């Protein structure tokens, strides 16, 4: 609605990053850092997506949020 916009610093942003740069993977439910689940077939062939598990709420899956590394604020 007009006049009801979020401040510029709180608006969600999309950013491109290198897939080789490290990032913290967060649980989509509780925002706790996720731990990867070991999958010997996926590691062997490299074709299976990595599954992650949340130690706090028990979430398990391939979907996660990422926290941008400190100092990386490049947007286009």
C-alpha positions as CSV (number, residue, x, y, z in Angstrom):
1,X,0.0,0.0,0.0
2,X,1.2,3.5,-0.6
3,X,2.9,5.0,2.4
4,X,3.3,1.6,4.1
5,X,6.7,0.5,2.8
6,X,9.5,-1.1,4.8
7,X,12.7,0.9,5.4
8,X,15.3,0.4,2.7
9,X,17.7,-1.5,5.1
10,X,15.1,-4.0,6.2
11,X,13.8,-4.9,2.7
12,X,14.7,-8.4,1.5
13,X,17.3,-8.5,-1.2
14,X,18.4,-11.0,-3.7
15,X,22.1,-11.2,-4.4
16,X,24.4,-13.3,-6.6
17,X,27.2,-15.1,-5.1
18,X,29.8,-17.6,-6.1
19,X,28.7,-21.2,-5.3
20,X,32.3,-21.8,-4.1
21,X,32.1,-19.2,-1.4
22,X,31.3,-20.5,2.1
23,X,28.0,-19.6,3.6
24,X,26.0,-20.5,6.7
25,X,23.0,-22.7,5.9
26,X,20.0,-21.9,8.2
27,X,16.9,-23.9,9.0
28,X,13.8,-22.4,7.3
29,X,11.7,-23.0,10.4
30,X,13.8,-21.7,13.3
31,X,16.9,-20.1,11.6
32,X,19.3,-22.4,13.5
33,X,22.5,-23.4,11.6
34,X,21.9,-26.8,9.8
35,X,24.1,-29.9,9.8
36,X,24.5,-31.9,6.6
37,X,23.2,-35.5,6.7
38,X,25.8,-38.0,5.3
39,X,24.6,-39.7,2.1
40,X,27.2,-42.2,0.7
41,X,25.4,-42.5,-2.7
42,X,25.2,-38.7,-3.2
43,X,28.9,-38.3,-2.2
44,X,29.9,-41.1,-4.5
45,X,28.2,-40.0,-7.6
46,X,27.7,-36.3,-6.8
47,X,24.2,-36.3,-8.3
48,X,22.0,-36.2,-5.2
49,X,21.3,-32.9,-3.4
50,X,22.7,-32.6,0.1
51,X,20.2,-33.2,2.8
52,X,20.4,-31.0,6.0
53,X,19.0,-31.6,9.5
54,X,18.2,-29.0,12.2
55,X,19.4,-30.1,15.7
56,X,16.9,-27.7,17.4
57,X,13.5,-28.3,15.7
58,X,14.2,-31.6,13.8
59,X,13.7,-30.2,10.3
60,X,15.2,-32.4,7.6
61,X,15.4,-31.6,3.9
62,X,17.2,-30.0,1.0
63,X,15.7,-26.5,1.4
64,X,17.6,-24.0,3.4
65,X,18.2,-20.3,3.9
66,X,21.7,-18.7,3.6
67,X,23.3,-16.0,5.7
68,X,25.5,-13.7,3.7
69,X,29.1,-13.6,4.9
70,X,30.2,-10.5,6.8
71,X,31.3,-7.7,4.5
72,X,29.4,-9.1,1.4
73,X,26.9,-6.4,0.6
74,X,27.1,-6.3,-3.2
75,X,23.8,-5.9,-4.9
76,X,22.9,-5.0,-8.5
